Amino acid sequence: MSKKRAKRQESKLGGLHVTVIALGMDGLSLSRETEMAKAALLYADKVTIASPNAALLAAMASLTVGDKRQRMQTLSQLASVLPDGEAIPQVVEHLLAQKHPSREELLMLRQLESSVAQLEAVIETQLAEAGAGELSLAIASGLVDIDLLGLDEVREVRDFDVVIERVVSLIETTVSRSSNSHPLFDGSSGDLLGAMLNEGKIKDAALGSARKISIASTLIASLEAFPNASMDVILDVRERLGDALIRFRVAVDDLSRETREVPSGPAFEAEVRRLYRVKVEPRMLEIRELLSELRAVPTLARVASAGVLPGALAFVVGAGLGAADWVKLASIGGTASAAAAKEYLKRRDVQSSARRNEFYFLYAADVAMARA
């Protein structure tokens, strides 16, 4: 999806923004962030990932951006933090400024180019091993961005506290009453939120938006086809089910109101499971029952073959038309046309009734992901 199209989609659906806050560390793997982002993308219009892992990998990726000269300068800045490396950036600038470098300077430039290539190869390998490819698709679509959490301001290892401060500040901001984003927490960031609330460090917490996105992501993640759905499938499904999503969001709002007195943690998770059993599952069953009626309606192929004159049937077959086209051919026989029209109206009514169900989004998303 182009960024322009994503902008139109965001405007159409009200600009619902989700901030994925993930502190769990599993090496540099982005599997947890990717899973959370997929669930958030099916519910939200725009997603920001706030994760030390994602920020670090984004910072690493930025080292490969730019032309050859810029990449050499970046490498020299990195080397400047090494012991006795303070003069390296100045030396590199001198080499790059030479219009007619000497033999020795050319050799140094080639060594520098080789070092840049080696660094880029290491970064590409690390990104691939971390699973950055799927998130890259969503980032390229304009639907996902990465919060660097101040990592671009860190100059020394001891400055890493800046990142932790940014995470704490982000948690405070996203659960405040004035927040314009729905926070989605992993286990570690959720535990940190709980500790901050218990210690009274967040004065105006409004957890309604956090509950909404937690309920929505839990319901989406529980779909049978979700775990195996790739990012390109997720992006396609969210684009095609925009109208159904509007009803689903209303349903999530209703469910969140029923959990407002439930404390976060295991009690909240248990309540979401209960609501699924008593609220969501019965409505999903209604959808399946409604759509099963379609299998009992005569197909266009059976209607046409029973009512079309042999010559007309041969004409249709000879023209290469399939059963889906026959309903458009009023000239192939009044009986078949009338039956086909009745079937069309029946199917339309059944499908319309199913789509009005507030949880049709879950059903349709699961079917679409499974087919893909």
N, C-alpha and C positions, 0 to 999 in steps of 0.2 A: 504494500500500500504506500502511495506517495505521501510526503509530508503534507502536501496541500489537501489530499483526500482525508488524511488523518485529522487535519484541522476541522474540515467540514463535519466529520463524524463526531468529534469532540463537541462542536457547537450543537449538533443535533441532539445529543444525549445529555446535555447539560454540563459538560465539563467536569465529570466526577474524577477526582484525582486520588490515587492511592500511593502512599509511601511505604515501601517494603523495608523494614528495619530488621536486619539479620546480623547477629553477633556471633552465632555459632561458628567455630573454626574447625574445619576438616582439611588441614593442609591449605592449599589454595584452590580447592574445588569449589565450583560455583553451582553444584547440583542443587543445594538447598535454595539459593537465590533464584535459580531458574524455575524450580517447581513453584515457588511462591509467586514469581512474576507471571507465570502462565495462568495461575488461578486468578490473579489480580487483573490480568489483561482481559479475561473473559467477562469480568464484571465492570471494570473501570474504563474510562476514556484515555487516561494517561497514567503512567506508572513511573515513579522514581525509585531506584534501588539505592538504599543507604546501607552499605556493608563495608567494613574494612577490607574484606577480601576483594570485593568488586572494585573498590577505590584503588587498591594497590595494583590490581591488574590493569585498570584503566590508565593509571600513571605509567606503568611499564609500557603499555601500548603506545602511549604518547611519545615515547622515545624513538619510535619508528616513523613518526610523521615528519613531513617536510622534504625538501630536496637534499641532495648529498651534502651540500655545505652546512645546512641546518643540522643534519644528523651528526656531522663531525663536531659541530659546536656543542651539541647536547652531550655527546660522549666525553668531550673535554671537561664539561661542567661536572659530570659524574666522577671523572678521574681526579678532580680537584680536591675531593674529600679524602683521598688516599694519603698515606704518609708521604710527605715531601711532594705532594701533587699540586700545591697552590699555584705554581707557575705554569701548569699545563695549558689552561685556557689561553693565556697570553701567547704561548708558543704556537698553538694551533691557529690563532688569529693571524699571527705573523706569516705562517705557512700559506694560509688561504689568501692572504693579501698579495702574494707574489705573482706578478704577471709572467715573469720568466724565471721560474724556480731553478735552482741549481740541481745538479745530479743528486746531491745528498738530500736536498729538500724534497725532490720527487720521490726518493726512496721512503722518506718519512711520511709523505702523503699517502703512498700506496699502503704502507703499514697501518696508517690510520683508517684508510678505507677498509682494509681487511678486518680490523678490529670492530668497525661499525657493522660489517656484514655478520661477523660472529655474534655480536650482541643481538642483532635482529633475529638471527636464527634461534638463539636461546629464548628470546621473548616469544617468538611464534610457537615454539615447542611448549613453553609454559602455558600460553593461552589455550592451545589445543588440548593439553592434558587437563586443564581446569574446566573445560567444557564451555569456553567463551563463544563458540560458534553459534549456538542457538540464541543466546542473548544478543549477539551481533545483528541477527535478522530483525529482532524487535527494535533495536536501537536505530538501525538503518531506516525502518519504517516511520520513525519519528514518534513512536508510541512509548518508548522507554528511554530514560536517561539515567546517568550515574551521578550520585552526589559524591564528590571527592572527599567530603568530610574534613576539609582543611589539609589534606595530604599534600596538595600543591604548595602549601606554605611551610611544610616541614623541611628543615635544612640539615638537622642532625637527629640521630636516633633518640636522644633524650627529649626531643621536641614532639615525640609521638603522642604525648599527653594531649596535644591539640586535637587529635582525632577522637579520643575518648570524650573530651569536653564537648565536641561537636555532636557526638551521638547523644550524650545526656541532654544537651540543649534541644536537639531535634525531637527527642521523646517528649520533653516538656511542651514543645511547640505543637506537636501533632495531636496531643490529647487536651489541649487548651480549648476553651469555648470559642475562641476566635479562629481556630484552625480551618484552613480551606482544603485540607487533605485528610483522607481516611488512612490511619496507620494500620499496617499489617505486621505483627510481631512474630518472630520465631521464638523458640523456647527460651533462649538466653536473653533476648531483649525484653521478652515478656516478664521474665524473672526480675530484670533490672527495673522495669516499670513498677512491679509490685513492691520492690524494696523502696523505691522513691516515694510511692504513695504511703507506705507504712511509716516512713520517716517524716512525712509531712513536707517533702521537698517540692511537691506540686500542689499549688494552692487552689487553682480553678479547674481541676480536671473534669472533663466531660467525656466520658468513655463511650457514649452512644455510637459515634462513628467507628470506633475501634471494634465494638461489638458487631456492627453491621458487616464490616468487611471480613471479620473473623467467621461469622455465620456463612456469608456468601462463599468464601474460599473453602470452608469445610464442606459445604454441600457440593461445590464444583469438584473438589479433590476426591470426593467419594464416588464420583461417576466411574463406572467400570472402565470406560475407554480412556479416561483422563491420563493415567500414569504413562501410557505409551504414546500419547499424542505429541508429535513434534511441534516445534514453534511455528513452522509455516502453516500447519493445520490449525493451530490455535488462532493465528492471525486471520485465516480464511473464515473460520467459524464465527468469530466475533463480528466480522464485517457483514455476514449474511443474516445474523439473528438480532439485529439492532432493535426491531419492534418488540420482539419477545422479551428482550432484556429489560425494556422499560417496565413491563408487568412484573418481571422477576424482582426488580429493585423495590417495587412497592411491597411485594410479599416479604422481602428481607427486612424492610422497615417494620412491618407488622411483627415478625418473629423477634426482632431486636427489642421491641417494647415489652415482650413477654419475658425477656431475660434481664431487664434493668435492675431487678432486685437480687439477682444471682451474683455472688462474688466470682471474680476471675479465677482461672486455674482449673483444677479437676472438676469442681462443681459446675462451672460454666460449660465445660466440654460435655459433661453428662447431660446437662439440660438441652444442649444442642442436639445430642443423639435422641433424647426423648421427643423433642419437637419434630425431628425428622420422622420418627415412627408415627406420631399422632397427627401431624399436620401435612408433611410433605409426601410421605409414602402413599397415603390414600389418594391424594390429588394426582400423583404420578400414575397410580393404578387406573384412575378415571381416564387419563389420556390414552393409556394402552388399550383400555376397553373400547373407547370411542374409535380409535384408529383400527382396531381389529374388525370393526364393522365394514371397513372398506374391502376387506378380503371376502366378505359375504355378498358384496354388490357384483353383479355380472360385469365382466370386463368388456371393454369396447370390442375386442377381437371376437368374443363369443356372440355379442349382440349383432355385430356386422355379418358374421358368417351365417347367422340364422336368418337374417332378413334381407340380405342383398342378393339381387339376381345374379346368376352365374356369370353373365356377360359383364356386368358392372364390376363384380369381384375380380374378374380377370383383368379388366381395365385398370383397377386400382393397383393390383399386384404388378402389372406391366409398367405402371408409372413409377414403381419403386416407393410407393407410399406405405408407411407403417400404420399400426393400429391407432397410434396417437393422432394421426392426421385425418382419420376417417370421419371423425365427428365434424370436421370443417366442410365436408362434402355434402351439401344439401341435395345434390342431384343423384345420390346413389340409392334412394329409396325412402319413402316416407316412414315406413315402419322402423327401419334401422335408425333414421335420423331422430325420430321421436324418442326411441329407447335410449339412444346415446345422449340426447339432451337431458333426459330424466336422470341418467347415471351421473352426468356431469354435475347437475344440481345437487344430487345426493352427496357426492363426494365433496363438493364445495361446502355444503352445510356441515358435514362431519368434520372436515378439516378446520373450518372456521371455529367450530365449537371447541375443538382441541386447542387451537391457538389462543383462545381467550383464557384458557387456564393459566393462572399466574406462574405455574412451574413448568410450562411448556418449554421454556428456554432450556431447562436442565435436560428434559427429554430430547429435544432436538439437537442440543450440543453433543449429548452422548451418542446419538445415532450418527451424526455427521463425523465425529472423531472416529467412531468404530469403522465407518465405511472408508475413511481415508487410510 
